[in-house]
């Protein structure tokens, strides 16, 4: 758990560098949650009345759907705006955050004045990575769709032949489903160091993918366990904070966004720590013994100026 420990130490030293991620999480959530409770209650009441009219035969299902969509249109618009804002913020904040974390690990210090230069260094990489990642998952989706179609044809064919064979087809389908889910999880974690590799070593998209697979294979289960642990802790704290503050307009959204942003920052730091240790420093060690030295995060009096 040395890498996780060092990630927390890094966070303690560079706490303010997580603020952009807080902005990334908070603003879209505030936009989506900007509809007050009274408005949402009124929308629910209107939809319930429309549903009763359908039950009484005063309204057709088609009219009910059209009128419901019209009632919910403001919420849909807020969701679309929030997604657009989130995309723009991600393009700005994610590559620059990876950049400043890498700079701090490499040079021993980083500050707010490094965000803009790191954005310039990593924005194009992030866009290329995003396109490549989309293409990869598109190919995977097509393969899954083909497998699903073959399973469907198998069911249809066996269903016309014999009952016992249908049971066999169900077992095969369940097993294939499990294999597909495990395969998706494996792909997620084999590519988790993809963008860190592009940032840390300035690699091309294909070379970075190969390096990500190589690093992930050498540290697969700890990566799975620690990233899930960070996400779970962030979720638990976020939910715990959101419930008591949920009645206060905007306050609950803002405060509950803090644990989520911190969890994202810790994950980025953890991934960069592991990648630099396993790939750049080429130290095939157990992180419980010789993880990255927290002393490398040495102080710089001007780091947040």
VENUR-V58233 format. One record per residue. N is the residue number from 1. RES is the residue in one small letter. PHI is phi in whole degrees, -180 to 180 (none if undefined). OMEGA is omega as a letter, one per 30 degrees, with the letter a starting at -180 (999 if undefined). BURIAL is b if it has 24 or more other C-alpha atoms within 12 Angstrom, else e. Layout:
N|RES|PHI|OMEGA|BURIAL  N|RES|PHI|OMEGA|BURIAL
This chain:
1|x|none|a|e  2|x|-63|l|b  3|x|-64|l|b  4|x|-65|l|b  5|x|-59|l|b  6|x|-69|l|b  7|x|-64|l|b  8|x|-67|l|b  9|x|-65|l|b  10|x|-62|l|b  11|x|-61|l|b  12|x|-61|a|e  13|x|-82|a|b  14|x|-114|a|b  15|x|-53|a|b  16|x|-69|l|b  17|x|-70|l|b  18|x|-87|a|b  19|x|-60|l|b  20|x|-57|l|b  21|x|-66|l|b  22|x|-63|l|b  23|x|-63|a|b  24|x|-60|a|b  25|x|-80|a|b  26|x|-74|a|b  27|x|-58|l|b  28|x|-61|l|b  29|x|-65|l|b  30|x|-66|l|b  31|x|-63|a|b  32|x|-67|a|b  33|x|-96|a|b  34|x|-76|l|b  35|x|-76|a|e  36|x|-72|a|e  37|x|-63|a|e  38|x|-63|l|e  39|x|-65|l|e  40|x|-63|l|e  41|x|-63|l|e  42|x|-65|l|e  43|x|-62|l|b  44|x|-62|l|e  45|x|-64|l|e  46|x|-63|l|e  47|x|-66|l|b  48|x|-64|l|e  49|x|-64|l|e  50|x|-63|l|b  51|x|-63|l|e  52|x|-65|l|e  53|x|-66|l|e  54|x|-64|a|e  55|x|-62|a|e  56|x|-83|l|e  57|x|83|a|e  58|x|-83|a|e  59|x|-144|l|e  60|x|-81|l|e  61|x|-63|a|e  62|x|-65|l|e  63|x|-66|l|e  64|x|-59|a|b  65|x|-64|a|e  66|x|-64|a|e  67|x|-70|l|e  68|x|-65|l|b  69|x|-62|l|e  70|x|-66|l|e  71|x|-66|a|b  72|x|-85|a|b  73|x|-55|l|e  74|x|-59|l|e  75|x|-66|l|e  76|x|-62|l|e  77|x|-64|l|e  78|x|-63|l|e  79|x|-64|l|e  80|x|-64|l|e  81|x|-61|l|e  82|x|-62|l|b  83|x|-67|l|e  84|x|-65|l|e  85|x|-61|l|b  86|x|-61|l|b  87|x|-63|l|e  88|x|-63|a|e  89|x|-65|l|b  90|x|-61|l|b  91|x|-62|a|b  92|x|-91|a|b  93|x|-87|a|b  94|x|-63|a|b  95|x|-63|l|b  96|x|-72|l|b  97|x|-67|l|b  98|x|-57|a|b  99|x|-66|a|b  100|x|-70|l|b  101|x|-64|l|b  102|x|-63|l|b  103|x|-64|l|b  104|x|-63|l|b  105|x|-71|a|b  106|x|-81|a|b  107|x|-106|l|e  108|x|95|l|b  109|x|-162|l|b  110|x|-163|a|b  111|x|-147|a|b  112|x|-61|a|b  113|x|-70|l|e  114|x|-91|a|b  115|x|-63|a|b  116|x|-66|l|e  117|x|-59|l|e  118|x|-70|l|b  119|x|-63|l|b  120|x|-62|a|e  121|x|-73|a|b  122|x|-118|a|b  123|x|-62|a|b  124|x|-62|l|b  125|x|-60|a|b  126|x|-66|l|b  127|x|-66|l|b  128|x|-62|l|e  129|x|-60|l|b  130|x|-62|l|b  131|x|-65|a|e  132|x|-63|l|e  133|x|-64|l|b  134|x|-63|l|e  135|x|-63|l|e  136|x|-59|a|e  137|x|-73|l|e  138|x|-65|l|e  139|x|-63|l|e  140|x|-62|l|e  141|x|-63|l|e  142|x|-64|l|e  143|x|-62|l|e  144|x|-64|l|e  145|x|-63|l|e  146|x|-65|l|e  147|x|-62|l|e  148|x|-63|l|e  149|x|-65|l|e  150|x|-64|l|e  151|x|-63|l|b  152|x|-62|l|e  153|x|-63|l|e  154|x|-64|l|e  155|x|-62|a|b  156|x|-63|a|e  157|x|-65|a|e  158|x|-71|l|e  159|x|-65|l|e  160|x|-87|a|e  161|x|-102|a|e  162|x|-157|l|e  163|x|-63|a|e  164|x|-57|a|e  165|x|-69|l|e  166|x|-65|l|e  167|x|-61|l|e  168|x|-63|l|e  169|x|-64|l|b  170|x|-65|l|e  171|x|-61|l|e  172|x|-61|a|e  173|x|-65|l|e  174|x|-63|l|e  175|x|-63|l|e  176|x|-64|l|e  177|x|-62|l|e  178|x|-63|l|e  179|x|-62|l|e  180|x|-64|l|e  181|x|-61|l|e  182|x|-64|l|e  183|x|-64|l|e  184|x|-63|l|e  185|x|-62|l|e  186|x|-62|l|e  187|x|-62|l|b  188|x|-56|a|b  189|x|-86|l|b  190|x|-73|l|b  191|x|-104|a|b  192|x|-68|l|b  193|x|-97|a|b  194|x|-62|a|b  195|x|-69|l|b  196|x|-54|l|b  197|x|-66|l|b  198|x|-67|a|b  199|x|-79|a|b  200|x|-70|a|b  201|x|-119|l|b  202|x|56|a|e  203|x|-86|l|b  204|x|-71|a|b  205|x|-64|a|b  206|x|-74|l|e  207|x|-63|l|e  208|x|-67|l|b  209|x|-64|l|b  210|x|-61|a|e  211|x|-68|l|b  212|x|-63|l|b  213|x|-62|a|b  214|x|-63|a|b  215|x|-69|a|b  216|x|-64|l|b  217|x|-61|a|b  218|x|-79|a|b  219|x|-147|a|b  220|x|-69|a|b  221|x|-66|l|e  222|x|-60|l|b  223|x|-63|l|b  224|x|-60|a|b  225|x|-63|a|e  226|x|-73|l|b  227|x|-65|l|b  228|x|-66|l|e  229|x|-63|l|e  230|x|-61|a|b  231|x|-63|a|b  232|x|-65|l|e  233|x|-61|l|e  234|x|-62|a|b  235|x|-66|a|e  236|x|-61|a|e  237|x|-65|a|e  238|x|-61|l|b  239|x|-65|a|e  240|x|-62|a|e  241|x|-80|a|b  242|x|-66|a|b  243|x|-62|a|e  244|x|-70|a|e  245|x|-100|a|e  246|x|-63|a|e  247|x|-78|l|e  248|x|-89|a|e  249|x|-55|l|e  250|x|70|a|b  251|x|-60|a|e  252|x|-61|a|b  253|x|-65|a|b  254|x|-67|a|b  255|x|-66|a|b  256|x|-71|l|b  257|x|-78|a|b  258|x|-62|l|b  259|x|-61|l|b  260|x|-64|l|b  261|x|-66|l|b  262|x|-63|l|b  263|x|-62|l|b  264|x|-64|a|b  265|x|-65|l|b  266|x|-61|l|b  267|x|-64|l|b  268|x|-61|a|b  269|x|-62|l|b  270|x|-58|a|b  271|x|-64|l|b  272|x|-69|l|b  273|x|-62|a|b  274|x|-63|a|b  275|x|-62|a|b  276|x|-64|a|b  277|x|-71|a|b  278|x|-81|a|b  279|x|-101|a|b  280|x|-82|l|b  281|x|-77|l|e  282|x|52|l|e  283|x|-112|a|e  284|x|-78|a|e  285|x|-114|l|e  286|x|-80|a|e  287|x|-67|l|b  288|x|-72|a|e  289|x|-111|a|e  290|x|-130|l|e  291|x|-64|a|b  292|x|-55|a|b  293|x|-73|l|b  294|x|-63|l|b  295|x|-69|l|e  296|x|-72|l|e  297|x|-87|a|b  298|x|-71|a|e  299|x|-73|l|e  300|x|-138|a|e  301|x|-63|a|e  302|x|-109|a|e  303|x|-67|a|b  304|x|-114|a|e  305|x|-90|999|e
